[in-house]
Amino acid sequence: MRIKKSTFIVILTVLLSVLLTTTIYQSLSIYQRSRYDIDNYCCRHMSRDIEKVFEGFGISTTIVCGYNFTEGSGHMWVNVFGIDIDSVTLYPFDPTLEYESINYYMSYEDWENGKNVR
């Protein structure tokens, strides 16, 4: 059984599109991680900037803060379309596996002012 030329072109186009998208996403993730500096540009700043980008495109985002009492550590990330996205790696993740206390804020400014929404 032979594949039609048009079918082959469609399959090849889809595969190349997925490969290109994955490569671009990986490059952005590597770039984002390289910018991390605990003293000058940490997860708080990254979340703020990611929020600005998404909101600039009209996409509603929520700033989320998690705290792990056992380890004494905290982290900030964004929630877009109900998906938690790590601000440092840009990967989706499940914060309930790592953080005991999770607070949601409508914006970075709300976080600065302590106005959590749930």
C-alpha positions as CSV (number, residue, x, y, z in Angstrom):
1,M,0.0,0.0,0.0
2,R,1.4,3.4,-1.0
3,I,0.8,6.7,0.6
4,K,-0.6,9.4,-1.6
5,K,1.8,12.3,-2.2
6,S,-0.7,14.8,-0.7
7,T,-1.1,12.7,2.4
8,F,2.6,12.4,2.8
9,I,3.0,16.2,2.5
10,V,0.4,16.8,5.1
11,I,2.0,14.3,7.5
12,L,5.4,15.8,6.9
13,T,4.1,19.3,7.4
14,V,2.5,18.3,10.8
15,L,5.7,16.6,12.0
16,L,7.9,19.5,11.0
17,S,5.5,21.9,12.7
18,V,5.5,19.9,15.9
19,L,9.3,19.7,15.8
20,L,9.7,23.4,15.2
21,T,7.3,24.3,17.9
22,T,9.0,22.0,20.4
23,T,12.4,23.4,19.5
24,I,11.2,27.0,19.9
25,Y,9.6,26.2,23.3
26,Q,12.7,24.4,24.5
27,S,14.9,27.4,23.5
28,L,12.6,29.8,25.3
29,S,12.8,27.6,28.4
30,I,16.6,27.4,28.3
31,Y,16.7,31.2,27.9
32,Q,14.3,31.8,30.7
33,R,16.3,29.5,33.1
34,S,19.5,31.3,32.2
35,R,18.0,34.6,33.4
36,Y,17.3,33.3,36.9
37,D,19.3,35.0,39.7
38,I,18.1,34.6,43.2
39,D,19.1,38.1,44.2
40,N,18.2,40.1,41.2
41,Y,15.8,38.3,38.9
42,C,13.9,35.4,40.6
43,C,10.6,33.7,40.2
44,R,8.7,36.8,41.4
45,H,10.2,39.0,38.7
46,M,9.7,36.3,36.1
47,S,6.1,35.8,37.0
48,R,5.5,39.5,36.8
49,D,7.0,39.7,33.4
50,I,5.2,36.6,32.1
51,E,1.9,38.1,33.4
52,K,2.6,41.3,31.4
53,V,3.3,39.4,28.2
54,F,0.1,37.3,28.5
55,E,-2.1,40.2,29.6
56,G,-0.6,42.2,26.6
57,F,-2.1,39.6,24.3
58,G,-5.4,39.8,26.2
59,I,-4.9,36.4,27.9
60,S,-6.1,36.5,31.5
61,T,-3.5,35.2,34.0
62,T,-3.4,34.6,37.7
63,I,-0.3,35.0,39.9
64,V,0.1,32.0,42.2
65,C,2.4,31.7,45.3
66,G,3.2,28.4,47.0
67,Y,4.9,27.8,50.3
68,N,6.5,24.6,51.6
69,F,6.5,24.8,55.4
70,T,8.6,21.7,55.8
71,E,11.5,23.0,53.7
72,G,10.9,26.7,54.5
73,S,10.8,27.6,50.8
74,G,8.4,29.4,48.6
75,H,7.8,29.9,44.8
76,M,5.7,32.1,42.5
77,W,4.3,31.0,39.1
78,V,1.4,31.9,36.8
79,N,-1.8,30.2,36.0
80,V,-3.1,30.5,32.4
81,F,-6.3,28.8,31.3
82,G,-6.3,26.8,34.5
83,I,-2.8,25.5,33.9
84,D,-0.1,26.2,36.4
85,I,3.1,27.2,34.5
86,D,6.4,27.4,36.3
87,S,7.8,30.9,35.8
88,V,11.5,29.7,35.7
89,T,11.2,26.7,33.4
90,L,8.0,27.7,31.6
91,Y,6.8,24.1,32.0
92,P,3.3,23.1,33.3
93,F,3.4,21.4,36.7
94,D,1.3,20.3,39.6
95,P,2.0,22.6,42.6
96,T,0.0,20.5,45.1
97,L,2.8,17.9,44.9
98,E,5.4,20.4,46.3
99,Y,3.6,23.2,48.1
100,E,1.4,23.0,51.3
101,S,0.0,26.5,51.0
102,I,-1.1,27.9,47.7
103,N,-2.5,31.4,47.2
104,Y,-4.0,32.9,44.0
105,Y,-3.8,36.6,43.1
106,M,-5.5,38.4,40.2
107,S,-2.2,40.3,39.4
108,Y,1.3,40.9,40.6
109,E,0.2,44.2,42.1
110,D,-2.5,42.3,44.1
111,W,0.3,40.0,45.5
112,E,2.3,43.0,46.5
113,N,-0.7,44.4,48.3
114,G,-1.8,41.1,49.9
115,K,-5.1,40.8,48.0
116,N,-5.4,37.1,47.3
117,V,-8.6,35.8,45.6
118,R,-8.9,32.3,47.0
